[in-house]
Amino acid sequence: MTLSFGYSPCPNDTFAFHAATEGLVGDVEFDVELHDVETLNERAMDGDLDVTKLSFGAFAYVVDEYSLLRSGGALAEGVGPIVVADDDIDVNRLADQDVEVVIPGELTTAHLLLQLRTPEFEAANALRFDEIMPAVTDGSFDAGLVIHEGRFTYRDYGLQQVVDLGEWWEEETDTPVPLGCVAVHRDVDDPAKVEEALRQSVEHAFEHPMESSDYVRGHAQEMEEDVLERHVDTYVNDYTVDFGEDGLQAVEELFRRGREIDLLPDNDADILAT
């Protein structure tokens, strides 16, 4: 079985999926496409990948075409998207029309979390995630919604934190922060085989962390070694092996809250693939 598989070049994805995509584990052959998170979200809306990493915020829109795998996702405790700014901005001003905030994409979970935290927030500006901090630093925007390694490096740009949305989510819900997931197209015949391949891949990465180092470094885009290691340590964890009942509860709570204030579409489809 050969399936198209889209994920990001970020270290957590390349570390987690290297073994599966190189044929070291599992019984599935993957034809890999690497894209930034919002491109993956948009591709999922078109339904043209068999297996894809995407934001939980985007997954809510495609549950009729895709189902959720328990392995390969990004859920975590003590981390999450943050809003940063060059000047001291009160978090309650983020919804003001005179404060320009740039986000990493309309469909990202980060955007959804900011909307849940500040329902009056409306963003008309979006950039690729790695372009956000430079755009805030040069004054193009007043604040930026930062994901991935940005939470470790924003001080290097002279920026300060306005709000930690992961911290807010955990205090509100007592669940891990659901960031990204892996979904399989409902036309795929054996989703359990895909899930098993990804689970084995993550376990292999933990057991043999150096095997994927060249692959991870080759896509890390000049990332400093200590930042790369923190990125992997933060976003690849036990929830990546299997998000379990705690993770499922976090996803269901995210969807419930989003639908409650009309940020996400209503859908009663069973979200799990297996």
C-alpha positions as CSV (number, residue, x, y, z in Angstrom):
1,M,0.0,0.0,0.0
2,T,1.5,3.4,-1.1
3,L,-0.1,6.5,0.3
4,S,0.6,10.2,0.0
5,F,1.6,11.7,3.3
6,G,2.0,15.4,4.0
7,Y,3.8,16.8,7.0
8,S,5.9,19.8,7.9
9,P,9.7,20.2,7.7
10,C,9.6,21.1,11.4
11,P,11.9,19.0,13.6
12,N,9.1,17.3,15.5
13,D,7.5,15.9,12.3
14,T,10.8,14.9,10.6
15,F,11.9,13.2,13.9
16,A,8.7,11.4,14.4
17,F,8.0,10.2,10.9
18,H,11.5,9.5,9.6
19,A,11.4,5.8,10.4
20,A,7.9,5.3,8.7
21,T,8.8,7.2,5.6
22,E,12.2,5.5,5.2
23,G,10.7,2.1,5.4
24,L,12.3,1.2,8.7
25,V,9.0,0.3,10.4
26,G,5.5,-0.5,9.4
27,D,3.9,-2.0,6.3
28,V,3.0,1.2,4.5
29,E,5.0,3.0,1.8
30,F,4.6,6.7,1.9
31,D,5.0,9.3,-0.8
32,V,6.0,12.3,1.2
33,E,5.2,16.0,0.7
34,L,6.6,18.6,3.0
35,H,4.7,21.8,3.5
36,D,4.2,24.5,6.2
37,V,1.3,24.0,8.5
38,E,-1.2,26.3,6.9
39,T,-0.5,24.9,3.4
40,L,-1.2,21.4,4.9
41,N,-4.4,22.8,6.3
42,E,-5.4,24.1,3.0
43,R,-4.5,20.9,1.2
44,A,-6.7,19.0,3.7
45,M,-9.6,21.2,2.8
46,D,-9.1,20.0,-0.8
47,G,-8.9,16.4,0.4
48,D,-6.0,15.5,-2.0
49,L,-3.7,13.8,0.5
50,D,-4.2,10.2,1.8
51,V,-2.6,11.0,5.1
52,T,-1.7,14.4,6.5
53,K,-0.5,16.3,9.5
54,L,-2.8,19.4,10.1
55,S,-4.0,21.7,12.8
56,F,-6.8,20.5,15.0
57,G,-8.5,23.7,14.2
58,A,-8.5,22.7,10.5
59,F,-9.4,19.1,11.2
60,A,-12.8,20.3,12.5
61,Y,-13.7,21.4,9.0
62,V,-12.7,18.1,7.2
63,V,-14.1,15.4,9.5
64,D,-16.5,14.2,6.7
65,E,-13.4,13.4,4.5
66,Y,-10.8,12.6,7.1
67,S,-10.6,10.7,10.4
68,L,-8.2,11.1,13.3
69,L,-5.3,8.9,14.0
70,R,-4.2,8.5,17.6
71,S,-0.5,8.5,16.8
72,G,1.7,11.2,15.3
73,G,0.0,14.3,16.7
74,A,1.3,17.2,18.7
75,L,-0.3,17.7,22.1
76,A,1.6,19.0,25.1
77,E,1.6,20.4,28.6
78,G,3.3,23.6,29.6
79,V,3.6,24.8,26.0
80,G,1.5,26.3,23.3
81,P,1.1,29.3,21.0
82,I,2.1,32.7,22.4
83,V,1.4,36.3,21.3
84,V,4.4,38.5,21.2
85,A,5.0,42.2,20.7
86,D,7.7,44.8,20.5
87,D,6.0,47.0,23.0
88,D,4.1,46.3,26.2
89,I,0.5,45.5,25.0
90,D,-2.2,44.5,27.4
91,V,-3.8,41.2,26.3
92,N,-7.2,42.7,26.4
93,R,-6.2,45.2,23.7
94,L,-5.6,42.5,21.1
95,A,-9.2,42.9,19.9
96,D,-8.8,46.6,19.4
97,Q,-9.1,47.7,15.8
98,D,-6.0,49.9,16.2
99,V,-3.8,46.9,17.2
100,E,-2.6,45.0,14.2
101,V,-1.9,41.3,14.9
102,V,-0.5,38.9,12.4
103,I,-1.3,35.2,12.6
104,P,0.2,32.0,11.1
105,G,-3.0,31.1,9.2
106,E,-6.7,31.3,9.6
107,L,-7.0,27.5,10.1
108,T,-4.3,27.0,12.7
109,T,-5.1,25.8,16.1
110,A,-3.2,28.8,17.4
111,H,-5.7,31.2,15.7
112,L,-8.6,29.2,17.2
113,L,-7.1,29.3,20.7
114,L,-6.7,33.1,20.4
115,Q,-10.3,33.5,19.3
116,L,-11.5,31.3,22.2
117,R,-9.4,33.4,24.6
118,T,-10.5,36.7,23.1
119,P,-13.8,36.1,21.2
120,E,-13.8,39.7,19.9
121,F,-10.5,39.2,18.1
122,E,-10.5,39.5,14.3
123,A,-7.4,39.0,12.2
124,A,-7.0,40.1,8.6
125,N,-3.3,39.5,8.5
126,A,-1.6,36.2,8.0
127,L,2.0,35.2,7.2
128,R,4.0,32.0,7.1
129,F,4.9,31.1,10.7
130,D,8.7,31.9,10.3
131,E,8.0,35.4,8.9
132,I,5.9,36.6,11.9
133,M,8.6,37.6,14.4
134,P,10.7,39.6,11.8
135,A,7.5,41.4,10.7
136,V,6.7,42.4,14.3
137,T,10.3,43.4,14.9
138,D,10.4,45.7,11.8
139,G,7.1,47.4,12.9
140,S,4.9,46.0,10.2
141,F,2.6,44.7,12.9
142,D,2.0,45.5,16.5
143,A,1.9,41.9,17.7
144,G,2.3,38.4,16.3
145,L,0.8,35.0,17.1
146,V,3.8,32.6,17.3
147,I,4.0,28.8,17.0
148,H,6.6,26.1,16.8
149,E,10.2,27.1,17.9
150,G,9.1,30.8,18.1
151,R,8.2,30.3,21.7
152,F,11.9,29.6,22.4
153,T,13.4,32.3,20.2
154,Y,11.2,35.4,20.4
155,R,13.5,37.1,23.0
156,D,16.3,36.9,20.4
157,Y,14.2,39.3,18.3
158,G,13.8,41.7,21.3
159,L,10.1,40.8,21.7
160,Q,8.1,40.2,24.8
161,Q,5.2,37.9,25.6
162,V,1.7,39.2,25.7
163,V,-0.1,36.0,26.5
164,D,0.7,32.3,26.6
165,L,-2.4,30.6,25.1
166,G,-1.2,27.1,26.1
167,E,-1.1,28.2,29.7
168,W,-4.5,29.8,29.4
169,W,-6.0,26.6,27.8
170,E,-4.6,24.3,30.6
171,E,-5.9,26.5,33.3
172,E,-9.3,26.6,31.7
173,T,-9.7,23.0,30.8
174,D,-7.2,20.9,32.8
175,T,-6.3,19.1,29.6
176,P,-3.2,19.1,27.4
177,V,-3.0,21.7,24.6
178,P,-4.2,20.1,21.3
179,L,-2.0,21.6,18.6
180,G,-1.7,19.3,15.5
181,C,-2.9,15.9,14.5
182,V,-2.5,13.3,11.8
183,A,-5.6,12.4,9.8
184,V,-6.3,9.7,7.2
185,H,-8.6,10.1,4.3
186,R,-11.8,8.0,4.8
187,D,-11.2,6.4,1.4
188,V,-8.1,4.6,2.7
189,D,-8.9,1.0,3.2
190,D,-6.8,0.1,6.3
191,P,-6.4,3.1,8.6
192,A,-5.3,0.8,11.4
193,K,-2.2,-0.1,9.4
194,V,-1.4,3.5,8.9
195,E,-1.8,4.3,12.6
196,E,0.4,1.4,13.6
197,A,3.1,2.5,11.2
198,L,3.1,6.0,12.7
199,R,3.1,4.6,16.3
200,Q,6.0,2.4,15.5
201,S,7.8,5.3,13.9
202,V,7.6,7.5,16.9
203,E,8.7,4.7,19.2
204,H,11.6,4.0,16.9
205,A,12.6,7.6,17.0
206,F,12.7,7.5,20.8
207,E,14.7,4.3,20.8
208,H,17.1,5.4,18.1
209,P,17.2,9.2,18.2
210,M,20.4,9.6,16.2
211,E,19.1,7.7,13.2
212,S,17.0,10.6,12.0
213,S,19.5,13.3,12.8
214,D,20.6,14.0,9.3
215,Y,17.1,14.0,8.0
216,V,15.9,16.3,10.8
217,R,18.9,18.7,10.4
218,G,18.5,18.7,6.6
219,H,15.1,20.3,7.0
220,A,15.7,22.5,10.0
221,Q,16.3,25.7,8.1
222,E,19.4,27.0,9.9
223,M,17.9,26.3,13.3
224,E,20.4,26.4,16.2
225,E,21.2,23.0,17.7
226,D,19.8,23.8,21.1
227,V,16.6,25.2,19.7
228,L,16.2,22.1,17.5
229,E,16.6,19.8,20.5
230,R,14.1,21.8,22.6
231,H,11.7,21.7,19.7
232,V,11.8,17.9,19.5
233,D,11.7,17.5,23.3
234,T,8.7,19.7,23.6
235,Y,6.5,18.6,20.8
236,V,7.4,14.9,20.5
237,N,6.2,13.1,23.7
238,D,4.0,10.3,25.0
239,Y,1.0,12.0,23.4
240,T,2.7,11.6,20.0
241,V,2.8,7.8,20.5
242,D,-0.9,7.7,21.4
243,F,-2.8,10.7,22.6
244,G,-5.0,8.5,24.8
245,E,-8.1,9.5,26.7
246,D,-6.6,12.7,28.0
247,G,-5.8,13.8,24.4
248,L,-9.2,12.8,23.1
249,Q,-10.9,14.8,25.9
250,A,-8.8,17.9,25.0
251,V,-9.8,17.6,21.3
252,E,-13.5,17.2,22.2
253,E,-13.3,20.2,24.5
254,L,-11.6,22.3,21.8
255,F,-14.3,21.4,19.3
256,R,-17.1,21.9,21.9
257,R,-15.9,25.4,22.8
258,G,-15.3,26.4,19.1
259,R,-18.8,25.3,18.1
260,E,-20.4,26.9,21.1
261,I,-19.5,30.4,19.8
262,D,-19.8,29.5,16.1
263,L,-16.0,29.4,15.4
264,L,-16.2,25.8,14.2
265,P,-18.9,23.9,12.1
266,D,-21.3,21.5,13.8
267,N,-20.6,17.9,12.9
268,D,-21.6,14.7,14.6
269,A,-19.3,12.4,12.6
270,D,-17.1,9.9,14.5
271,I,-13.7,11.6,14.5
272,L,-11.6,8.5,15.2
273,A,-10.2,6.3,12.5
274,T,-9.7,3.3,14.8
